[in-house]
Amino acid sequence: MTSPTYPTGSLWPLRRIEQDPLAFLEMLSSSEEDIVQFRLGTLPAFLLNHPAHVESVLVKEAPTFVKGRGYERAGTLLGSGLLTASGNLHAERRRLSQGAFRRHRMEAYASLIVSRSERLRTAWAAHSEIDVGQDMRLLTLGIAGECFFGDDLGEYSERIGHAISLATPRLDGLISLVTHNRHVKRARHELDEIVGDILGRRGRSDRRYDDLLSLLLAAQTPSDTAAARQVKDDMLTFLLAGHDTMTHALTWTWLLLSGHPEADAALYREVDDVLAARLPTAEDLSRLPYTRSVLAEALRLFPPAWVIVRRAASSHTCGGTSIPAGALVVASPFVLHRDPRYFPEPLSFMPERWLLSQQSTDGVPGGEASKFAYFPFGAGPRSCIGESFAWMEGTLVLATLAQSWQLSNSGPAVRPMPRMTLRPGGAALMELKPRAHRRRATSRTSSL
């Protein structure tokens, strides 16, 4: 099969992307070529259809490939936060923010994650059916607010959700090529007011904080307007990235478990064997390999960051293909995560495929050759700074909630909706069923 090609200036691919971007990318990836050349309007574009080329563009030759139009638009919403900053500013903000993910802070975060998850599972006792997407958003927003800003953001949940719904459909690397930008500034104004409230409360508090915001404020020069603006930009980035991604990852996980009772039962057996009736802690993370595998498999099938787009800053040759300056280069976790070359039975939900990979050095089922076939948090110098936090959060949330509840899909089938993140389209209605603990001593081995 030869690579699809389109006439120069053709708008057909742009319309196809807007209608169904996932199908468009899957159509391109069906080519036997490892780099698939196509056009987006007047722009030459290249889909990376092999892990080696993903590694080349995102890691080895990262300085040559800069963020594209979607991230330029994201700057309207996030300013010069970590997601949108470039060059020395990006390196500086990443180095500063990295302090929020040191070991002693991660242990404190684990306790907050479990506490908030326990609060939710207790509240579920008053319901027989929930919209799990909505509940995961409230949970992850609460976790992000308390861990990063020392603040309970529950009162802002509706306003934050509204701002996200306004802005994110227009901020990804592909759909943003064919959508307008007028709602993004409105979303920024809404979020600015929320961030201002958080900073105002911090300024009036006598409490001593040890969180991300304390690091950002300590590095700020007093009465420096630009520095104050930078703090707000950083806060907005962590506010959105710190909960929106995990909201959808956890929602997809519950939906997948509902459709695969064997995996759901295996998850509960592990949680019950390891924890019995006690709450999990950070020390339990290594004892919950199947729980982590469930999350890993959900991230494989429905990666929140479904597409990564870069623009070639200069001419470059990748895998024998000449990429001109200004061309777009597209890497899609959604596509490569479902490639049968690296994941046997790619459309099947099989958490067990990750158990052996956790014992290997590369951590990917296909081995070292497919290391960059799985990249739900990106790769290279611009990979997600909170990846370790996300793995911890997802595993602890699943373990805490699965101790007490089984969730069964009670609504219509949920289809993926690609926006800035890959979210479920519509409400994810689920029936709640209580679980009973087996009465026995806690075992440290999983009975899978």
N, C-alpha and C positions, 0 to 999 in steps of 0.2 A: 504494500500500500504506500502510495506517495503522500508527501505532506500536503495538506490543504493549502491552497493559495487563493488570494482574492485580488481583484483589480485595485490598482492604486486609487486611493480616495473612496473606496467602497464603504458605504454606511451599513451594509448588511450585517457584518460582524458586530457592529455597535448595537444594532437593534436586537440581534440574537443574544448578546450579553445581557441587555436589560431585561429581556423576557425570561431567560433561563441560563444564568451564567455557569451553573454547575454542569448542565448538559453540554454547553458550549465547550468547556474545558475538557470534559470527558470525550467529546467528539475529536478534539485536537489530539488528545493523548492516545487515541486508538491507532495513530500512525505508528509505524515501526521505527521511525526516526527517534533518536535520543534527544535531538533538539528540533522542535517543530516550528518552522517559520510561517508566520501569517501576518495580516495587517489589521490595524485598528484605525479605521479612517485613513488618514494619510501617514500614520506612523507605522514603521516596520516593528514587528514584535516577534518574540521568540519564547516558546514554552519549553522549559527545562524538563525533559521527560526521562531523566536518569539521575540517580543520587550523586554520581560523581560531578555532574554539572551544577547541581544544587550546592555542593560543597565548594566548588570553584567560585561561584558568583557570590554566595553569602559569607564565605569564610576566607578562602585563599586570596581572592581578588576583590575583597569587600570595598576597598577605597575606590575602585574603578566604577562600582555600581552604586549609585546614590538613590535616595528615596524619590518616588515618582509623584504624580499629580495628587493621588489620594492623600499622601502625607502632607503635601503642600496645603491641601484643603483642611486637613486635620489641624494645621497650624492656626486656622481661624478659630477653632474650638479650644485647642490646648496650648496655644502660644508656642513658647520654646521649651516645653516640658521634655522629659526624657524620650518620649516616643517620637517627637518631631525635631528635636535639636540635632545639630550635625557638627562634625569637626571637633574642635577643642572644647566647645561648650558641651557637647554630648559626653565627651570623656570626663569632663569636670563634674557634671551632674550625676553621671553614673557612679563615679568614684565616691562622691558624697553620699548618694542614696544607698550604696552597698553596705554602709554601716548599719542600716536598719535590718539587715538579714544576717547579722552575726549570731553565733550559737546561743548566747544567753538570751537574746531577744526572741529567737525562734522558739525556745522553750517556753517563754512567757506567752507567745502567740498561741502555742498549742493549747495552753490552759484556757485562753479566751475563746478559741474555736470550739472546744468541747463544751464549755459553759453555755455558749449561745446555742449550740446544737441541742443540748439537753433542754434548754428553755423551749425550743421549737417542738421537740418531741413530746414534751409535757402539754403544750398548747394543742397539739393534734388530737389529744384525747377528747376534745369537745367537738370533733368533726368526723364525719364518715367519708367525706369527699373533699379534695383540695385541688387547687390549681398549683401543681408542684413547681411550675416555672415562676409563678409569683412568690411562692414561699421561699424558693432558693434565692431569688433576688433580695428579698428582705433579709434573709440569713446572711448572705455574702456581703451585702451592704453594711449590715451591723458589724460583721467581722472586720471589714476593711476600715470602717470608721473608728472602731475601738483600737485595733492594732496599730494603725498608721497615724491616727490623729488624736487618740485618747478621747474620743467623743462618740456619743450615741447618735447616729444619723437617722434613726427611725422616723422622726418627724418630717424628714425631707424626702422620704422614699418616693412619694408620688411626683414631686417636683423633679427629682433626679431622673425618674423613669420617663417623664414627659420630655425632658431635655434630650435624653438619649434617643428616644423615638424620633425626635425632630432631626437630630444631627447624623446619627450613624448610618442611615441609608445612603448618605451622600459622601462617605469618607473612605470607602474601600478603594483598592487600586484599579478596579475594572469598572464597576457600575458608576463611579464618579465621573467617568469619561462621558456619560450620556445623561447626567442628571444636573439639575440646577443647585445653587449653593445658598439660596436666600434664607433658609431656615437655620443655618449653622450659627449665624451671629445672634439670633434670638436665643438659641440654646446656651451660647457662651454667657450671655447676660444673665440668664437664669442661674447658671452654675456659679457665676461670679458672686451673686448675692449669697448663696449657700456657703461658699468658701469664706466670704467676709464674716458671716455669722460665726463660723468655726474659729476663725482668728480672733474675733472679738471676745468670745467666751474664754479662749486661751489667755488672752491678755488680762482678763479680770480674775483669773483663777490663781490661788496660792499653791495649788498642787504642783508637785515636782514630777515632770514627765520624762519618760525614757522611750521615745518612739521616733518615727520618721520625721514628724513635724518638728520635734525638738532639734533634730540634726539640721533641718533646713533653716530654722530660725537662728540657730547658733552661728551659722555661716553667713548670715545676712548682716550687711553693714547698716547700722541704724540710720534712719532718715534717707536711705538710698532708694529712690523711687523705682529704679530699674531692678534692684535686688528684691524689693517687695513684690514687683510684678513677676519676677522669676519664681518666687516662693509660691505664688498663686498658680502659676503654670504647672509647677511640679505637683502641687496638691491635686489639681484637676486631673493630671495624668494618672496618678495613683488611685484617685477616687474612681475613675472610669475603668482603667485597666485592672484595678485591684478587685473589682467585683463583677463586672459585666462578663468577662471571659469565664469565670468559674460558675456564674449563674447558669450559663448555657451548657457548660460541660457537665454539671451535676444534673441538670434537667434531662439531658440526653441519656445519662447513665441510668436514672430511674426508669425512663421509658424503655431502654434496652433490657434492663433486668426484668421488667414486667412481661416482656415478650419471650423471655428465656428462663423458665422456672428452674431448670437445672443449675444455671449459674447463680440465680437468686438463692437457691438452697445451699449451694456451696459457700457463698458469701456469708450466709447466716451461720453455717456450721463453724467456719473459721472464727467469726466474731464471738460466737458462744464459747468455743473451745478456749480461745485466748483470754477473753474478758469475763465470761460468765455474766454477772450482773453489775460489775464495777465499770466505771467510766474509763475510756482509753486515755493514755498519756503519750507524750512524745516518745517515751521509751518503748511503746508498743508498736511503733511504726514498722520496725524491722520484723515484727512477729505477725504482721498482717499482709503477707505477700499476695494473697489472692484478692484481697480488698483493693490493693494498689493495682493489681492486674485488671480488675474490672474497670477502674478509672482509665487505665492505659488503653484498653480496648475501645472504650467510649470515645476517647480522644483520637483514636485511629480512625474510627468510622465517621465521627462528626467533629473534626478539629475546629474549635472556635475561630482560629486564624486560618481560614480556608484558602486564602491566596496571598502571596507576597509578591509585590511588583517593585522592580528596580529600573532605573534609567541609566543607560551607559553614558558615563561622563566623557568617555573618549572611546575611540575605536578599539576593539578587542577581539581576539580569537578565542573561542571556547569550543573544545572538542572538535576542532577542525572547521567550525562554522564562523564566518566573519560577522561580527556584530558591530554595526556602525554607531558612531556617537549619536546620542539622542534616542536610540531605539529602546523600546521597552523589553524587559526580560521578566518573565513570569514563572514563579515557582508555586505549585499548588499542593499543599499537604493533603487536601481532599483527594486529589488525583493519585498521587504517589502512595498514599496510605492504602489505596484500594487496588494497587497494582499486583496481579497474581505472580509476577516475577519475584516478589519479595514477601508476599503474604498469601500463603495457600488458603483457598476458600475465602477470598478477600471480602466478600459481602456477608460472611457469617460472623456472628458475635461469639468469639472464642477467647475468653480471658486467659484460659490455660496456656495459650501460645506464649504468654509473657513470663510464665513461671521459670522456664529454662533460661530465658534471656536474662533474667535477673541474676543468674549465676555466671553469666559470661562477662567478658571485659567491655564489650560494646553496648550491651543492653538492648539489642534489637533482634527479633526472632530470626531474621535472615542472615545474621552474622555480620562481620566487618564489612563485607561487600555492599551491604544495604544500610550502612549506618545512617546515611542521610536520606533514606526512604521514609524515615519517621522523624518528623520535626514539628510537633504540635506547638512548641514555644519558639519557633524560629531557630536560627543558628548563627554562629559567628559573633562579632562584636556588638551586634544589635539584637541579639537574642533577648528574650524576656528576662529582666533582672529578678523577677519574682518567681521563677520556675520552681525553686526548692520550696518556697512558701505555698505555691499552688498544689504541689504534690502532697504536702503535709495537710493542707486544708481539705482537699478532696478526700483523702484517705480517712481523716478523722471525722469529717462530717458523715461519710457513708457508714463508718463503723458505729458511730453514736446513734444515728437514726435507725440503722438496720437492727440494732439490739432490740428495739421495741416495736418496729412497724415493718410490715410488708406492703408495698405499693403496687396496685394493679391498675392498668390503664382502663379508664371507664368512659373515655370520650372518643371522638373520631380519630382516625389515624393522623399523626402529626408529620407534616412534611418539613424538610429543612428550608429555611428562608435565609439566603446569603445576603448579609448586609456588611457592616464593618466586621461583625462576627457572625458565625453560622448559628443562627438561633432557630428554635422551633417556630413554625408559622401557626399562630393561634394558641388558644389555651391548651395546656397539657393537664387535662382532668384525670385524677387518679383516686381510686378508692383506697381507703386505709383499713388495714387488717392487723390487729395486735398479734404480736408474737409472744410465745411463752418460753422462758429459759428452762433448760434441762437442769434438774437438781443433781449436781455432782461437783466434785472438786475441779478447779480450773486447771486445764491442761495447757502446756506451752507448745503443743504441736497441732498443726492443722489437719483435720480429717477430711481431706478432699477426695 
